Amino acid sequence: MRRILFLLAFFLAAVCAAPLHASDFQRDVEKQTFKLINEYRDRDGLPPLRWNDDIASIARAHSRDMASGDVDFGHGGFQDRVDQMKGAIAGFEGAGENVLYTTQLDEVAERAVQMWLHSPHHLKNIRGDYNFSGIGVWRGKDGALYFTQLFLKTARPGE
């Protein structure tokens, strides 16, 4: 009986310590939102952003923390995320961040992009002189989606 309790306790500890993973739906929304941002940039004559998995993981962690209530919705801790991005990609020159919260899940990627495009601060980041980006989406217990898009400017070769 002790052995069974020990194994059960070990299993529960492992499950509780396991990192949270985004669902396929959340990953699809991330990729679709990113695609729409780049389509907007293309229409406006701007170079496309390059997806970076490390940046997306940092963004996803912030969205997860907002969705769980571990941090307030917003840009709190942005400098920590910038420091993480500096460690992920060499040649740091600048960064930006967009966040969004929505309970309206129909055409959610399109809705998120439109909301950002109609906000001067968010639009400035979308149109900014950045070359890398990642988006993290997390669903809260209430079903709402939390978005974080991080933008990173690095020195380009030859500049």
C-alpha angles and dihedrals in degrees: 000000000000090000092053091049090048092051091047091050090048091050093049092048091051093049093048092048095048115111118252115251127206117244122246088254091056092047090049090051090050093052094043092050091049091050091051091050090053091046088054091048091049092051088051093050095252124137116256121260116242117233115237121192093206091054090046090053091052090048092046091052091053091049090048091050091050092046092050094046093243088126132019119261108268143049100316110140093022092138089057089054090048090053090051091051091049087058093048100050128028124228099045114191104157148335143208138188138207123191131186139178123199139167093189103095101174109108086349098172092052090045092050093050092047091050091051093046090055093052115080095214094047092044090053089058093046090051093039128122095261128133104190132047144164132190127210123194124187131181117224124219088260090057096252118136124231118202130196122180116187122196125200131192116201132176108271119223111266096026 
